[in-house]
């Protein structure tokens, strides 16, 4: 089974000191504290009180910027999603198969490093409209990155549908794989890569007019 996350140490959490900051800077600082916590503890345990204690500020200050736990958690999830998108966007200029392989490896590595955060993105989207917005924006961005990696400037609706389905399969496979790791990591990656490449011909025909 997966090893439970350990408690964060002081060195892993950036201090949100009480010095005067502008609203945007203070909000970003508090989100940074929450993001650091998300990498070392279960996401559901991140509350205003926990962020305040880890950042060295009052709970009232956290609530001033994030009126509810969902507001705080949604902001942390959005920051985590932004980190993910930076990781999986391997850049232009690579052959499509290589770009897909590198992006997939980065995607899986990100989930490995903070599985509870990704579970919150992927599985709690329906619990709150703010969570759902993070999920939808992240999924759409990953699809666009994948499309660019494979050489598509614009995705037909059917192909976008297929890509979303493939990404959902990747998420579920990796999250379940992390529990016991029943197969080697490289075999899992190769299976997921091959699944994407095999689906392309049929996915391109989804919604197309047949003669």
N, C-alpha and C positions, 0 to 999 in steps of 0.2 A: 504494500500500500504506500501511497505517497507520504513523505515525511511532513508533519505539520509545520507551518511557518514558525520561525522563531520570533521572539520578542525583539523589537527594534532597539538598537543601541543608540546612545547619544550621538555617536559619530556618523550614524546613517541618516539622521533626521536634521534638516536645516532649521536653525532657530528662527522663529518669527518674533523678533524682539519687539519691545514696546515703543521703539523710537518712531518719530513721526514719519509717515509715508503717505503718498497720495493714494486715493482709493484703488486705482488699478494695480499699483505696486503692492499694496497690502493684500489685496485679493489674490494676486499671483503668488505672493509669499506663502499665504495660508494653503493654497492649493499645492504648492511645492512640498509643504510639510505633509499634507495628506498623501501625496504621490509617493513620497519616500516611505511612509507607513504602509502603503498598499503593497509594497514590494517585500515586506517582512512580516505581515500579519494578515489574518482573514479580513476580507473587505467589509463584511457586515459589522465588524468590531470598530470600524473607523467612525467615530462620532465627533461632534463639536467638542465635547469634553476631552476626548483623546487627543485631538489635534491641538487644542489649547494647551494641554499639559506638555505634549511633545515640543510645541513651539515656544513655550515660555510666555504665553499671553493669557488673558482672561477668556473664559468661555463666552462672556458677553460680547467680546470683540469678534469672535468667530460668528456668533449669531447675528451680529450687525451686518456682516457681509453675506451670510448664508442663513436665511430665516428658518430653514428646516434641514433635517438630516439628509433628505432627498436632494435638496439644493446643493449641499456640500458634496455629497457622494457623486452627483451627476457632474459637477465641476471637476472632481478628481478623475472620474472616468473619461471625461473629454480630454484631459491632459494626458492620461495614459494612452488613449487612442491616438493622440497626436504623436506620441513617442513611437507607437507601433507603425504608423504610416511612414515615418522617417526611416525606420528599420527596413521595411519591405520594399520601399522604392529604391531599387538598386541603380536607377539611372538609365539613361538612353545609351545606345551604342553597342550593347551586348547582343549576341545572337539570341533569338527568342527562347530557344530551349535552355540556354545558359541563364538568361535573365529569370525565367520561370523557376529554375532550380535554386538560384541564389535567393530569390524573393521568398520561395516556399521555405527554405531553410531558415531565413530570418523570421518568418511568421511563426514557425514551430518553436524556434528558440525563444521568441518573446513569450509565447504561452508557457513554455517550460519554466521561465524565470519568474513569472507571476501568475500562476494558474487561477488563483481565487479572484484576481482582478479581471481576468478575461472571462471567467465564468459569470461575473457580475455583468459584463458587457453583453455576453451572448445569451444568457439564460434569464436575466431579470428584466429584460427590455419591456415586457408587457406589464410590469408592476407599477410603472409610473411613466407619464408622457415625456418627462425629461430624460429618463433612461432610454426610452424608445427612440428619442431624437438622436442620442449619442450612437445607439446601435445602428440606426438607419444611415446616418452620415458616415459612420465608419465602414459599414458594409459597402456602400456605394463607392467610397474612395478606394477601398481595396480592389473592387471590381475594375475601376478605372485604371489603377496601377497595373493590374494583371493584363488588361486589354492592351495597354501601351507596351508592356513587356513582350507581348505576342505579336506586336506589329499592327494593331488595329487603331486607326485614328478615330473611328466612330463605331459603336457597337449596335448591331441590329437588336431589336427587342428580344428576339428568341435567344440570341447568344448571351445577352445580359442575364436573362432568366437562368440559363444553364450555368453561367459563371457564379451566380449567387448560390445556386444549389451545390456547386462544387465546393465553394468556400464553407458552406454549412457542414458539408461532409468532412472537410479538413478539421474544422473546429471540434466536431464530435469525436472524430478518430483520435485526435491528439489529447483531448481532455480525458477520454477513457484510457488511452495508452499510458498516460501519466500515472494512473492508479497502480498498475502492476508491471508495466512495460513488457508485455508478453512477446513482443517481437523486437528485433534490433532496430534502432532508430533509423539507420540508413535504409533498411528494407521498407519501413513505413514511408519515408520520404520518397523513395522510388515508386512505391505503389500510388501515392497521391499525385506525383508528377505524371506518371503514365496515365492515370485516370483522366487528368486534365487534357492530355494530348489525344487520347482515344475519343473523348467526347466531342472534340472540335468539329469533325466532318458532319456528324448528325446535328450538332447544335447550330451550325451554320444554315441548316435547312429548316429550322424551326420557324414557322410562320411564312416561309417562302412560297411563292406560287409555283405549283408543279404543273408541268405540261401534260 
